[in-house]
C-alpha cells in the first residue's frame, strides 16, 4: 500500500475514534488533512476535487520543484497499528453520557459512567470531570475579577484526577487517550517533565490525536528539549516538528517541513495557512496575501487564521480589502475572537482607536488567553498615549506566551514613551533575542542607546549594523550609521554608509531629505580629499533640487573650479631675505 493510501485509511479510522471520544477539534484537524491528501489522477471527479481546487494553485505558485509523495531517501515511516476498541458496540450508558457531554452537561455525563470500567468509558468520564473543573474555574475567575481580570482560581478536579490516573498508569490499564488526558492534568499541575514523558508515550502509541501533539508542543520550549524526546518516525511526527519549529521561531526549517508534507497533503488548507504564518514571520507579506486570498476563495467561510491576514492588510494599509474581510467575517461568525480582532484592526486603520479597543476587549471576553488581542490592544493604547494600560496589556500577553517578541517590543516602546530608557532597553533586548532577524527591533534598541540618559553611541552603531544586515525595509539604519560615524569624527566610515544609502535609494527610486543629506556630505567629503571629479558629480545632482541645497552645490562648484584653475600661492618664508 502506498503512503498516500495508508495515510487516507489511517485518518478515516482515526476520525471515527476521535469523534466517538468527543475530541472534536482533533477529529476536525484529521478530517481536514484527509480531504487535503492528493487524489489519484485516475480517480478525479468533480465531487472529490471541488474542495481542493484552490489549494493546488497555491502549491504551483510557491513550490519551486515538484515534491515526491514518498519519503525522502533514507527515511522510512514506522507502521502504527490502528487501535482496536475495547468495546465493539458502545454501551447504552456510554451513548447517554456522550449525549450529555455534547450538550455541555459534563458532570451528568461523568455521573452516568461512574460504574463503567471500559477504557473508553473511563476516558470520557475523566475528560468530562476535567472540563467540568475548567468550566467552574472560568466562572470563578469572572465572578472574582471580571472577564478580563487575573485570578488564582484553579481546576478543583485536578487532584482527584491525578490520583486516579496515576493509579491506572501503575496498573498498566491506560490506553493512549487516557495517557493524553493524564499528560494534560500533569501539565496543568506544573509537572512538566512527567507530562512530557506521558504525552510522548501517548503519541507514540496513537499518533493521530493532534490535541496530544499540541500539548507536547507546548512543553517543548527549547530546541534542546525537542531533540531530547524519543518519537516514533510516523508521518504525523513531521506535522509536529514543523509546528514546533514555527513556535521556536525556526521559520525556514518549518517551511522546509511543510513543503515536504505538501508532497502527500498537497491540498491541505491547514498546510497552506501554516506556510503563510511562517512567511508572515519572515515578513514576506506579498506571498502571504496571495496565499490567504486563495484560501478564502477555496474556503469562503473560514475564520481561523484570518486575523493574521488582517494584520498583513493593516501593514500594507489596504483599506478596501480589510473592510471587505471585516464585513465577511462579521456576517460569517461575529462572536469569534478572530472576527473581533479583524474588526478591531479595521477601526485601528481608520484611526478610530477607542472603537478598536472595544473589539479587542470583546475578543478577550470570548477567549481571555487570545494572545493577538492583548498585543494589538496594547498597540492601540500606545496610539492613545495611555501608557499604563498598554503596559498592562503587553504584560498579559507575555504571561500567556513568554516567547512572543511583539509583546516584549511593545513593553520597550511603552517605557521609551515614559522616558525610562533602561527599562526600555531591557525589553528590547528580550525582543531581539526572540526575533533576531527583524530590523525594526534592532533600530528601536539603537535609538534607545542614543538617548541622552544612555548616550552609548558605539552600542547604537552595533545595533544599526545588525538592522542593516536584516534587510532594513524602512531604510533607517544606513542613514543613522552615517550620522553616528560623522558625529564621532569618522568621516571615512560616514562616507561609506552615505554612499551605500545613496545606492539603495537609487535602486529603489526613492527621493527625499536623506538623499540630499547624503549628496551634500559626499560632495563635501570628496572636495576635502581633493577628489574633485567625484565631488562635481554629487554637486551636479544637487542642482536638480530647488531648496538651499542648490545654492550650496553652486557655491561648492565655484570653489572647486577656482581651486583647480588658480596657481598655488607662494610661501614667501621659503625665500631668504
DAPEHU-V329330 format. One record per helix or strand. SS is the DSSP state (H for helix, E for strand). FROM is the first residue (numbers start at 1). TO is the last residue. If there is no record, write none. Layout:
ss: (SS	SS)
from: (FROM	FROM)
to: (TO	TO)
This chain:
ss: (H	H	H	H	H	H	H	H	H	H	H	H	H	H	H	H	H	H	H	H	H	H	H	H	H	H	H	H	H	H	H	H	H)
from: (3	24	41	46	53	92	106	119	158	176	192	210	223	235	251	269	285	306	319	337	353	371	387	405	421	439	457	477	491	513	532	548	572)
to: (20	36	43	49	62	102	112	145	171	189	205	219	228	247	261	281	298	315	333	349	366	383	400	417	434	450	469	487	507	528	542	565	574)
